[in-house]
């Protein structure tokens, strides 16, 4: 027939039948020069994955009209300010805690410096009257035992006070423990120097500064070296004193455990630390020990007008 494509040249993938007639093709395809209807080009792909012909394009995975997903760097850019804010807050909290600990250590250092001249110290004659028949080593052992009982009493008392933890009171309890233990140990240091015949020269204030230096550095005083005495209460000694106080505070933190656990921990740790301090100082003093029969006549020690109150266990013979 005229105007119709021969049968042998028909394309098998062209549509036939009623759909072709509705498209207005009037046969197997559109007339020459005609364009395909817009509806056909806009027809969405078959959701089942099939197509009208074998060579049709596969359905696209992109949803038409959907907004593009934001890139990963954009999400990170939005999250970075919040993360940076939290990190900054943590750093600020740590910095403030460190500054608070340093300020507390400075206050305790000033308090201990003020307490040092008020610590009552027994001279050698008084100690020999209270502990008759004992030699230097036996007398030193008695002093160490009494000091260990005293610091253990302080640790147990602070631990009992912290049985029900109250955060505002914890720093005050910690400061009271460090100050009380320091006073007991400075008394021990001074009396050990008396027992081993190494009393530092000077008045009450100068000797107190020397004993405080000995307690801070955990070593005996060498009276033959004037620089060790002149450095007392100097800038270097105060820095070392603050460092020593911060170490003590860090070691005493377990004493604040609740439910009476801190009482047992505080008593044990304070007793151990006091004995270690005494062992180090006695080791230094033995190197330059002066026997009692060769000691020159020394005047009695001056006693403070307002002596500090220490636990009774320190004074027990």
VEXVEXGU-881405 format. One record per residue: residue number from 0; x, y, z of N, C-alpha, C in turn. Coordinates in nm, 3 decimals. Layout:
<pts>
NUM X Y Z X Y Z X Y Z
...
</pts>
This chain:
<pts>
0 0.084 -0.118 0.000 0.000 0.000 0.000 0.087 0.123 0.000
1 0.036 0.224 -0.069 0.115 0.346 -0.079 0.114 0.418 0.054
2 0.230 0.475 0.089 0.244 0.553 0.212 0.268 0.469 0.335
3 0.277 0.339 0.324 0.301 0.253 0.441 0.432 0.179 0.422
4 0.504 0.167 0.532 0.635 0.101 0.526 0.614 -0.046 0.496
5 0.692 -0.099 0.404 0.677 -0.243 0.373 0.695 -0.326 0.497
6 0.634 -0.443 0.497 0.637 -0.531 0.613 0.777 -0.573 0.649
7 0.859 -0.598 0.544 0.993 -0.646 0.574 1.080 -0.539 0.637
8 1.039 -0.412 0.624 1.121 -0.306 0.682 1.062 -0.253 0.813
9 0.959 -0.315 0.861 0.904 -0.270 0.989 1.001 -0.300 1.104
10 1.007 -0.208 1.194 1.093 -0.227 1.311 1.013 -0.299 1.419
11 1.062 -0.409 1.464 0.982 -0.493 1.555 0.957 -0.426 1.689
12 1.035 -0.323 1.725 1.014 -0.262 1.858 0.917 -0.146 1.856
13 0.862 -0.116 1.738 0.763 -0.009 1.733 0.632 -0.057 1.794
14 0.557 0.035 1.847 0.431 -0.002 1.909 0.324 -0.021 1.802
15 0.233 -0.106 1.831 0.125 -0.136 1.739 -0.007 -0.123 1.812
16 -0.109 -0.125 1.739 -0.243 -0.136 1.795 -0.301 -0.003 1.839
17 -0.385 -0.013 1.942 -0.464 0.101 1.984 -0.379 0.212 2.040
18 -0.267 0.178 2.112 -0.182 0.282 2.169 -0.118 0.365 2.060
19 -0.077 0.301 1.950 -0.018 0.376 1.839 -0.120 0.467 1.775
20 -0.246 0.420 1.764 -0.347 0.505 1.705 -0.378 0.623 1.795
21 -0.376 0.601 1.929 -0.401 0.711 2.020 -0.290 0.813 2.014
22 -0.167 0.767 1.987 -0.055 0.861 1.975 -0.064 0.942 1.847
23 -0.154 0.899 1.753 -0.169 0.974 1.629 -0.068 0.939 1.526
24 0.000 0.824 1.545 0.100 0.788 1.445 0.033 0.728 1.321
25 -0.086 0.665 1.342 -0.160 0.609 1.230 -0.094 0.488 1.173
26 0.004 0.431 1.239 0.071 0.312 1.188 0.178 0.271 1.284
27 0.287 0.230 1.232 0.394 0.179 1.315 0.483 0.287 1.366
28 0.471 0.409 1.327 0.557 0.515 1.376 0.503 0.646 1.332
29 0.559 0.755 1.378 0.513 0.887 1.341 0.547 0.917 1.199
30 0.471 1.007 1.145 0.497 1.047 1.008 0.629 1.118 1.000
31 0.680 1.121 0.879 0.813 1.179 0.857 0.809 1.327 0.895
32 0.904 1.370 0.972 0.912 1.509 1.016 0.834 1.537 1.141
33 0.755 1.439 1.188 0.677 1.461 1.310 0.760 1.427 1.433
34 0.727 1.487 1.547 0.799 1.462 1.672 0.715 1.374 1.761
35 0.781 1.300 1.847 0.712 1.214 1.943 0.637 1.299 2.042
36 0.522 1.255 2.085 0.444 1.334 2.182 0.523 1.357 2.309
37 0.490 1.470 2.374 0.562 1.504 2.497 0.527 1.408 2.609
38 0.404 1.352 2.606 0.366 1.262 2.713 0.456 1.140 2.717
39 0.497 1.092 2.599 0.581 0.973 2.595 0.718 0.999 2.654
40 0.774 1.115 2.623 0.909 1.144 2.673 0.907 1.168 2.823
41 0.788 1.212 2.875 0.782 1.240 3.018 0.731 1.122 3.098
42 0.706 1.008 3.031 0.655 0.892 3.102 0.761 0.838 3.196
43 0.733 0.822 3.327 0.835 0.770 3.421 0.866 0.626 3.391
44 0.983 0.583 3.427 1.020 0.442 3.403 0.938 0.349 3.488
45 0.927 0.227 3.437 0.850 0.124 3.506 0.916 0.095 3.640
46 0.842 0.107 3.751 0.906 0.083 3.880 0.949 -0.060 3.901
47 0.896 -0.154 3.825 0.937 -0.294 3.840 1.071 -0.322 3.781
48 1.132 -0.223 3.714 1.263 -0.244 3.655 1.257 -0.284 3.511
49 1.137 -0.316 3.456 1.126 -0.354 3.315 1.115 -0.234 3.226
50 1.107 -0.253 3.096 1.097 -0.145 2.998 1.009 -0.192 2.885
51 0.968 -0.098 2.799 0.881 -0.132 2.687 0.955 -0.214 2.583
52 1.082 -0.199 2.578 1.159 -0.275 2.479 1.281 -0.332 2.546
53 1.350 -0.413 2.476 1.466 -0.481 2.529 1.586 -0.389 2.544
54 1.590 -0.278 2.467 1.707 -0.193 2.470 1.678 -0.064 2.545
55 1.571 -0.060 2.623 1.538 0.062 2.696 1.639 0.088 2.808
56 1.649 0.216 2.850 1.742 0.251 2.956 1.690 0.202 3.090
57 1.784 0.168 3.179 1.744 0.124 3.313 1.699 0.244 3.394
58 1.615 0.217 3.492 1.561 0.326 3.573 1.673 0.390 3.653
59 1.667 0.521 3.671 1.767 0.595 3.746 1.740 0.580 3.895
60 1.847 0.579 3.974 1.834 0.567 4.119 1.807 0.700 4.186
61 1.821 0.810 4.116 1.797 0.942 4.172 1.648 0.974 4.166
62 1.596 1.030 4.269 1.457 1.069 4.274 1.443 1.206 4.212
63 1.352 1.214 4.119 1.336 1.340 4.049 1.283 1.445 4.144
64 1.341 1.563 4.141 1.295 1.675 4.221 1.343 1.672 4.364
65 1.419 1.567 4.407 1.466 1.562 4.545 1.586 1.652 4.561
66 1.598 1.711 4.682 1.710 1.802 4.709 1.838 1.721 4.725
67 1.950 1.770 4.677 2.076 1.695 4.690 2.117 1.685 4.836
68 2.174 1.569 4.870 2.220 1.547 5.007 2.340 1.635 5.034
69 2.350 1.689 5.154 2.467 1.773 5.186 2.593 1.690 5.192
70 2.702 1.752 5.155 2.830 1.683 5.159 2.874 1.662 5.303
71 2.965 1.567 5.324 3.016 1.537 5.458 3.090 1.654 5.520
72 3.174 1.727 5.446 3.242 1.841 5.508 3.147 1.945 5.562
73 3.030 1.963 5.494 2.935 2.061 5.544 2.880 2.019 5.679
74 2.849 1.887 5.696 2.803 1.839 5.825 2.909 1.859 5.932
75 3.034 1.832 5.897 3.141 1.849 5.994 3.156 1.995 6.031
76 3.137 2.084 5.931 3.149 2.226 5.961 3.042 2.269 6.060
77 2.919 2.210 6.044 2.814 2.246 6.138 2.838 2.185 6.275
78 2.906 2.067 6.283 2.929 2.001 6.412 3.052 2.055 6.484
79 3.146 2.109 6.408 3.270 2.154 6.469 3.249 2.262 6.574
80 3.163 2.364 6.554 3.146 2.465 6.659 3.100 2.406 6.791
81 3.004 2.312 6.787 2.956 2.253 6.912 3.066 2.171 6.978
82 3.135 2.088 6.897 3.244 2.008 6.953 3.354 2.097 7.008
83 3.386 2.200 6.932 3.488 2.293 6.981 3.444 2.363 7.107
84 3.314 2.394 7.118 3.264 2.457 7.240 3.276 2.366 7.361
85 3.241 2.238 7.341 3.254 2.144 7.453 3.399 2.126 7.493
86 3.488 2.114 7.394 3.630 2.098 7.425 3.684 2.221 7.496
87 3.640 2.338 7.452 3.684 2.461 7.517 3.635 2.467 7.661
88 3.511 2.420 7.683 3.458 2.421 7.819 3.536 2.325 7.910
89 3.572 2.208 7.856 3.650 2.113 7.935 3.787 2.171 7.968
90 3.851 2.231 7.868 3.982 2.290 7.893 3.973 2.402 7.996
91 3.867 2.482 7.984 3.852 2.591 8.080 3.830 2.537 8.221
92 3.753 2.428 8.233 3.731 2.368 8.364 3.858 2.312 8.424
93 3.939 2.245 8.340 4.066 2.191 8.389 4.160 2.304 8.431
94 4.162 2.411 8.350 4.249 2.523 8.384 4.206 2.589 8.515
95 4.076 2.605 8.534 4.028 2.666 8.658 4.057 2.575 8.777
96 4.044 2.443 8.759 4.075 2.351 8.869 4.222 2.360 8.906
97 4.310 2.365 8.802 4.452 2.379 8.831 4.484 2.510 8.902
98 4.420 2.617 8.857 4.444 2.746 8.922 4.392 2.744 9.066
99 4.277 2.679 9.088 4.225 2.669 9.224 4.316 2.588 9.315
100 4.373 2.477 9.262 4.465 2.396 9.342 4.592 2.475 9.376
101 4.643 2.552 9.280 4.762 2.633 9.307 4.733 2.741 9.410
102 4.617 2.803 9.400 4.581 2.905 9.498 4.567 2.845 9.637
103 4.505 2.726 9.647 4.492 2.660 9.776 4.629 2.622 9.832
104 4.719 2.572 9.745 4.853 2.537 9.790 4.927 2.660 9.842
105 4.910 2.774 9.776 4.975 2.897 9.823 4.920 2.939 9.959
106 4.789 2.927 9.978 4.731 2.961 10.108 4.780 2.867 10.218
107 4.787 2.737 10.186 4.836 2.642 10.286 4.983 2.665 10.317
108 5.061 2.704 10.216 5.202 2.733 10.241 5.216 2.849 10.340
109 5.139 2.954 10.321 5.143 3.066 10.415 5.099 3.022 10.555
110 4.997 2.936 10.560 4.949 2.891 10.691 5.055 2.805 10.761
111 5.121 2.718 10.686 5.224 2.633 10.747 5.344 2.716 10.792
112 5.381 2.818 10.713 5.490 2.907 10.754 5.456 2.979 10.883
113 5.330 3.020 10.897 5.288 3.087 11.021 5.282 2.989 11.138
114 5.251 2.861 11.110 5.238 2.762 11.216 5.374 2.711 11.265
115 5.476 2.712 11.180 5.605 2.654 11.215 5.664 2.709 11.345
116 5.666 2.841 11.368 5.723 2.889 11.496 5.638 2.853 11.618
117 5.514 2.811 11.597 5.425 2.779 11.709 5.428 2.631 11.746
118 5.507 2.552 11.675 5.513 2.408 11.704 5.602 2.388 11.827
119 5.552 2.328 11.934 5.636 2.305 12.053 5.737 2.193 12.029
120 5.860 2.218 12.063 5.968 2.122 12.042 6.037 2.095 12.175
121 6.060 1.969 12.206 6.129 1.930 12.329 6.279 1.918 12.301
122 6.357 1.973 12.389 6.503 1.962 12.372 6.550 1.826 12.418
123 6.679 1.800 12.402 6.733 1.667 12.432 6.721 1.634 12.581
124 6.745 1.731 12.668 6.735 1.705 12.813 6.593 1.664 12.851
125 6.495 1.730 12.796 6.355 1.696 12.826 6.322 1.557 12.774
126 6.368 1.525 12.655 6.339 1.393 12.598 6.404 1.282 12.679
127 6.524 1.305 12.728 6.591 1.200 12.806 6.523 1.181 12.941
128 6.464 1.287 12.995 6.389 1.271 13.120 6.259 1.196 13.096
129 6.194 1.220 12.982 6.068 1.151 12.953 6.089 1.006 12.911
130 6.202 0.976 12.852 6.231 0.840 12.806 6.364 0.796 12.868
131 6.366 0.768 12.995 6.494 0.733 13.060 6.545 0.596 13.016
132 6.678 0.585 13.014 6.742 0.457 12.984 6.747 0.421 12.837
133 6.709 0.511 12.747 6.710 0.481 12.603 6.828 0.550 12.537
134 6.886 0.484 12.439 6.991 0.543 12.358 6.933 0.627 12.245
135 7.018 0.683 12.160 6.968 0.769 12.051 6.873 0.698 11.955
136 6.909 0.576 11.914 6.824 0.507 11.817 6.691 0.465 11.880
137 6.695 0.417 12.004 6.570 0.378 12.070 6.481 0.499 12.095
138 6.542 0.611 12.132 6.464 0.731 12.154 6.404 0.782 12.023
139 6.483 0.775 11.915 6.430 0.816 11.784 6.315 0.726 11.741
140 6.324 0.596 11.769 6.213 0.506 11.736 6.086 0.544 11.811
141 6.102 0.580 11.938 5.985 0.621 12.017 5.921 0.746 11.957
142 6.004 0.842 11.914 5.950 0.965 11.856 5.877 0.937 11.725
143 5.935 0.849 11.645 5.870 0.817 11.516 5.738 0.746 11.539
144 5.734 0.656 11.637 5.609 0.584 11.666 5.500 0.680 11.711
145 5.536 0.776 11.799 5.437 0.873 11.843 5.388 0.962 11.731
146 5.479 1.005 11.644 5.439 1.089 11.531 5.350 1.012 11.434
147 5.379 0.886 11.411 5.295 0.805 11.321 5.156 0.788 11.379
148 5.147 0.770 11.510 5.014 0.762 11.572 4.939 0.894 11.556
149 5.012 1.005 11.571 4.946 1.135 11.559 4.894 1.161 11.419
150 4.974 1.135 11.315 4.927 1.159 11.179 4.817 1.061 11.140
151 4.825 0.938 11.192 4.717 0.843 11.165 4.587 0.890 11.228
152 4.596 0.950 11.348 4.476 1.004 11.412 4.414 1.116 11.330
153 4.500 1.204 11.276 4.450 1.312 11.192 4.382 1.256 11.067
154 4.447 1.159 11.001 4.388 1.101 10.880 4.256 1.032 10.907
155 4.247 0.960 11.020 4.121 0.893 11.053 4.012 0.994 11.085
156 4.049 1.103 11.153 3.950 1.204 11.185 3.894 1.273 11.061
157 3.982 1.307 10.968 3.935 1.371 10.844 3.851 1.272 10.763
158 3.894 1.145 10.758 3.815 1.046 10.686 3.678 1.025 10.747
159 3.670 1.030 10.882 3.539 1.017 10.946 3.452 1.138 10.919
160 3.512 1.257 10.913 3.434 1.377 10.882 3.381 1.374 10.740
161 3.451 1.305 10.650 3.408 1.295 10.510 3.323 1.172 10.485
162 3.264 1.114 10.590 3.183 0.993 10.575 3.067 1.018 10.478
163 3.002 1.135 10.492 2.899 1.176 10.397 2.955 1.292 10.317
164 2.998 1.267 10.192 3.072 1.369 10.117 2.988 1.493 10.089
165 3.043 1.607 10.123 2.984 1.738 10.092 3.089 1.815 10.012
166 3.071 1.830 9.881 3.176 1.890 9.798 3.230 2.022 9.848
167 3.147 2.118 9.896 3.206 2.244 9.942 3.300 2.228 10.060
168 3.279 2.124 10.144 3.362 2.106 10.263 3.485 2.021 10.238
169 3.497 1.958 10.123 3.608 1.868 10.099 3.741 1.941 10.097
170 3.746 2.058 10.032 3.872 2.133 10.027 3.914 2.178 10.166
171 3.818 2.219 10.249 3.851 2.259 10.386 3.904 2.141 10.466
172 3.843 2.024 10.449 3.891 1.905 10.519 4.031 1.866 10.473
173 4.054 1.874 10.342 4.187 1.842 10.289 4.291 1.939 10.341
174 4.257 2.068 10.346 4.351 2.168 10.396 4.381 2.146 10.544
175 4.278 2.111 10.622 4.300 2.086 10.765 4.391 1.966 10.787
176 4.374 1.863 10.704 4.460 1.745 10.720 4.605 1.776 10.686
177 4.627 1.846 10.575 4.765 1.878 10.536 4.833 1.964 10.642
178 4.761 2.062 10.695 4.819 2.150 10.796 4.849 2.075 10.925
179 4.756 1.990 10.970 4.779 1.914 11.093 4.894 1.816 11.081
180 4.901 1.745 10.969 5.009 1.649 10.949 5.144 1.721 10.939
181 5.146 1.837 10.873 5.271 1.912 10.862 5.321 1.955 10.999
182 5.233 1.999 11.088 5.275 2.041 11.222 5.335 1.924 11.300
183 5.271 1.807 11.293 5.322 1.690 11.365 5.458 1.648 11.310
184 5.471 1.646 11.179 5.597 1.602 11.120 5.709 1.704 11.142
185 5.677 1.833 11.145 5.781 1.931 11.175 5.830 1.917 11.319
186 5.741 1.886 11.410 5.782 1.858 11.548 5.876 1.736 11.552
187 5.840 1.633 11.477 5.926 1.514 11.470 6.063 1.548 11.413
188 6.066 1.628 11.306 6.193 1.665 11.243 6.281 1.740 11.344
189 6.223 1.835 11.417 6.300 1.915 11.512 6.355 1.827 11.624
190 6.276 1.736 11.676 6.322 1.654 11.788 6.421 1.548 11.743
191 6.412 1.502 11.619 6.515 1.412 11.567 6.649 1.483 11.557
192 6.649 1.610 11.519 6.774 1.686 11.516 6.832 1.700 11.658
193 6.747 1.711 11.758 6.795 1.717 11.896 6.858 1.583 11.937
194 6.792 1.474 11.902 6.840 1.342 11.942 6.976 1.312 11.879
195 6.995 1.350 11.755 7.121 1.321 11.687 7.224 1.433 11.702
196 7.196 1.529 11.789 7.293 1.634 11.817 7.315 1.731 11.704
197 7.213 1.761 11.625 7.229 1.850 11.509 7.134 1.969 11.519
198 7.129 2.030 11.636 7.042 2.147 11.652 7.094 2.263 11.566
199 7.011 2.322 11.482 7.056 2.436 11.402 7.072 2.561 11.490
200 7.167 2.648 11.459 7.186 2.769 11.539 7.078 2.873 11.510
201 7.071 2.973 11.596 6.977 3.083 11.576 6.868 3.084 11.680
202 6.778 3.180 11.664 6.667 3.194 11.756 6.550 3.106 11.713
203 6.435 3.127 11.777 6.319 3.043 11.750 6.275 3.054 11.604
204 6.269 3.175 11.551 6.225 3.191 11.412 6.322 3.129 11.313
205 6.452 3.144 11.337 6.551 3.087 11.244 6.549 2.935 11.249
206 6.538 2.879 11.367 6.531 2.732 11.376 6.403 2.679 11.312
207 6.294 2.751 11.331 6.167 2.706 11.270 6.179 2.705 11.118
208 6.243 2.809 11.062 6.263 2.810 10.917 6.350 2.695 10.870
209 6.453 2.661 10.950 6.539 2.548 10.913 6.463 2.416 10.920
210 6.381 2.398 11.023 6.302 2.275 11.033 6.200 2.265 10.920
211 6.143 2.379 10.883 6.047 2.379 10.773 6.115 2.342 10.642
212 6.239 2.392 10.623 6.314 2.354 10.503 6.344 2.205 10.502
213 6.381 2.151 10.618 6.408 2.008 10.628 6.284 1.926 10.596
214 6.168 1.970 10.646 6.044 1.897 10.617 6.008 1.906 10.470
215 6.031 2.023 10.409 5.995 2.041 10.268 6.083 1.956 10.178
216 6.213 1.956 10.205 6.307 1.883 10.119 6.324 1.738 10.162
217 6.265 1.699 10.275 6.273 1.561 10.327 6.417 1.517 10.344
218 6.496 1.599 10.407 6.636 1.566 10.436 6.678 1.638 10.563
219 6.787 1.590 10.622 6.836 1.653 10.743 6.908 1.784 10.714
220 6.918 1.867 10.817 6.985 1.996 10.804 7.134 1.976 10.824
221 7.212 2.033 10.735 7.358 2.031 10.748 7.399 2.165 10.808
222 7.426 2.166 10.938 7.459 2.293 11.005 7.594 2.346 10.964
223 7.677 2.263 10.899 7.807 2.311 10.854 7.799 2.389 10.724
224 7.683 2.390 10.662 7.664 2.464 10.537 7.568 2.580 10.564
225 7.619 2.700 10.578 7.530 2.814 10.609 7.427 2.842 10.500
226 7.456 2.802 10.376 7.361 2.831 10.269 7.230 2.757 10.289
227 7.236 2.640 10.350 7.112 2.565 10.374 7.026 2.633 10.479
228 7.088 2.711 10.568 7.011 2.782 10.669 6.963 2.917 10.618
229 7.048 2.984 10.540 7.010 3.115 10.490 6.900 3.107 10.385
230 6.884 2.991 10.321 6.782 2.976 10.217 6.643 2.958 10.274
231 6.634 2.945 10.409 6.503 2.923 10.470 6.411 3.042 10.444
232 6.285 3.011 10.409 6.181 3.110 10.381 6.214 3.195 10.260
233 6.308 3.153 10.177 6.336 3.223 10.052 6.239 3.183 9.944
234 6.255 3.246 9.826 6.163 3.219 9.716 6.169 3.075 9.669
235 6.291 3.018 9.661 6.305 2.880 9.617 6.239 2.785 9.716
236 6.257 2.812 9.845 6.197 2.725 9.946 6.045 2.731 9.942
237 5.991 2.851 9.920 5.845 2.863 9.913 5.789 2.788 9.793
238 5.860 2.792 9.680 5.814 2.714 9.565 5.817 2.565 9.595
239 5.926 2.520 9.658 5.934 2.378 9.694 5.827 2.341 9.796
240 5.797 2.434 9.887 5.692 2.407 9.986 5.557 2.392 9.918
241 5.526 2.477 9.823 5.398 2.464 9.750 5.392 2.333 9.674
242 5.504 2.293 9.613 5.506 2.165 9.542 5.485 2.048 9.639
243 5.549 2.056 9.755 5.531 1.951 9.855 5.386 1.944 9.903
244 5.323 2.059 9.920 5.183 2.061 9.964 5.092 2.002 9.857
245 5.116 2.035 9.731 5.034 1.980 9.624 5.050 1.829 9.615
246 5.171 1.777 9.637 5.191 1.632 9.639 5.114 1.569 9.755
247 5.120 1.633 9.870 5.046 1.580 9.985 4.896 1.581 9.959
248 4.846 1.688 9.900 4.703 1.695 9.869 4.662 1.586 9.773
249 4.745 1.561 9.671 4.712 1.455 9.575 4.713 1.318 9.642
250 4.808 1.294 9.733 4.813 1.166 9.802 4.699 1.150 9.902
251 4.649 1.261 9.954 4.544 1.254 10.057 4.403 1.252 9.999
252 4.389 1.260 9.868 4.254 1.257 9.809 4.175 1.131 9.845
253 4.237 1.011 9.849 4.158 0.893 9.888 4.105 0.900 10.030
254 4.158 0.990 10.113 4.108 1.001 10.251 3.966 1.054 10.255
255 3.917 1.113 10.144 3.783 1.170 10.141 3.678 1.071 10.092
256 3.715 0.944 10.079 3.617 0.844 10.037 3.507 0.831 10.143
257 3.381 0.814 10.100 3.271 0.809 10.197 3.260 0.675 10.267
258 3.163 0.669 10.362 3.125 0.546 10.432 3.242 0.489 10.513
259 3.320 0.578 10.576 3.430 0.540 10.667 3.545 0.469 10.596
260 3.539 0.458 10.466 3.653 0.399 10.394 3.772 0.494 10.399
261 3.744 0.625 10.385 3.851 0.724 10.389 3.920 0.729 10.522
262 3.850 0.696 10.632 3.914 0.699 10.764 4.025 0.594 10.772
263 3.995 0.473 10.726 4.096 0.367 10.729 4.210 0.398 10.632
264 4.175 0.447 10.512 4.279 0.479 10.414 4.366 0.594 10.464
265 4.304 0.696 10.523 4.380 0.811 10.571 4.475 0.774 10.682
266 4.431 0.693 10.776 4.519 0.652 10.885 4.638 0.572 10.832
267 4.613 0.482 10.741 4.722 0.398 10.688 4.821 0.480 10.606
268 4.771 0.564 10.517 4.859 0.640 10.430 4.941 0.743 10.508
269 4.879 0.811 10.606 4.954 0.909 10.684 5.063 0.842 10.767
270 5.031 0.729 10.826 5.132 0.656 10.903 5.249 0.615 10.813
271 5.219 0.568 10.695 5.326 0.526 10.603 5.411 0.644 10.559
272 5.347 0.757 10.523 5.423 0.873 10.476 5.511 0.931 10.586
273 5.460 0.935 10.708 5.540 0.988 10.818 5.661 0.900 10.845
274 5.644 0.771 10.838 5.758 0.681 10.862 5.862 0.694 10.750
275 5.817 0.711 10.627 5.913 0.731 10.517 5.992 0.860 10.536
276 5.923 0.968 10.574 5.991 1.094 10.600 6.094 1.079 10.711
277 6.056 1.012 10.819 6.149 0.993 10.931 6.271 0.910 10.889
278 6.250 0.808 10.810 6.363 0.724 10.767 6.462 0.804 10.684
279 6.414 0.890 10.597 6.504 0.970 10.514 6.583 1.069 10.597
280 6.517 1.134 10.690 6.586 1.233 10.771 6.685 1.166 10.866
281 6.648 1.055 10.925 6.742 0.984 11.013 6.864 0.934 10.938
282 6.844 0.894 10.815 6.960 0.850 10.735 7.058 0.965 10.713
283 7.008 1.086 10.689 7.096 1.202 10.673 7.163 1.240 10.804
284 7.087 1.237 10.913 7.142 1.280 11.042 7.247 1.183 11.095
285 7.235 1.057 11.064 7.334 0.960 11.111 7.473 0.987 11.053
286 7.478 1.047 10.936 7.609 1.071 10.872 7.692 1.172 10.952
287 7.626 1.264 11.022 7.697 1.367 11.097 7.652 1.366 11.243
288 7.618 1.249 11.295 7.568 1.239 11.432 7.677 1.275 11.533
289 7.637 1.345 11.638 7.727 1.381 11.747 7.686 1.301 11.870
290 7.775 1.219 11.925 7.737 1.141 12.044 7.699 1.233 12.160
291 7.616 1.180 12.248 7.567 1.262 12.358 7.679 1.304 12.452
292 7.776 1.218 12.474 7.883 1.254 12.567 7.976 1.360 12.510
293 7.968 1.388 12.382 8.052 1.490 12.321 7.974 1.616 12.287
294 7.849 1.619 12.321 7.768 1.737 12.292 7.803 1.850 12.389
295 7.819 1.970 12.339 7.840 2.083 12.430 7.711 2.116 12.504
296 7.725 2.186 12.610 7.607 2.225 12.688 7.524 2.323 12.607
297 7.403 2.285 12.579 7.314 2.368 12.499 7.206 2.428 12.589
298 7.166 2.550 12.562 7.058 2.610 12.642 6.924 2.546 12.608
299 6.829 2.553 12.700 6.697 2.499 12.669 6.636 2.573 12.550
300 6.554 2.502 12.477 6.488 2.561 12.361 6.381 2.661 12.405
301 6.368 2.765 12.327 6.261 2.861 12.352 6.128 2.798 12.315
302 6.029 2.826 12.394 5.896 2.775 12.368 5.807 2.887 12.315
303 5.722 2.856 12.217 5.635 2.962 12.162 5.535 3.012 12.264
304 5.499 3.137 12.249 5.402 3.196 12.341 5.263 3.139 12.318
305 5.232 3.106 12.196 5.100 3.049 12.161 5.123 2.918 12.088
306 5.155 2.810 12.160 5.189 2.684 12.093 5.070 2.624 12.019
307 5.100 2.558 11.911 4.997 2.488 11.834 4.953 2.364 11.908
308 4.826 2.329 11.894 4.770 2.211 11.960 4.790 2.090 11.870
309 4.856 1.987 11.926 4.884 1.866 11.851 4.812 1.749 11.918
310 4.791 1.640 11.844 4.725 1.523 11.904 4.805 1.471 12.023
311 4.734 1.413 12.121 4.799 1.364 12.241 4.891 1.246 12.212
312 4.867 1.175 12.103 4.952 1.059 12.073 5.095 1.100 12.047
313 5.119 1.226 12.006 5.254 1.270 11.980 5.330 1.290 12.110
314 5.261 1.327 12.216 5.326 1.360 12.342 5.337 1.238 12.435
315 5.271 1.129 12.402 5.275 1.014 12.494 5.414 0.958 12.503
316 5.467 0.931 12.625 5.598 0.870 12.639 5.593 0.723 12.602
</pts>
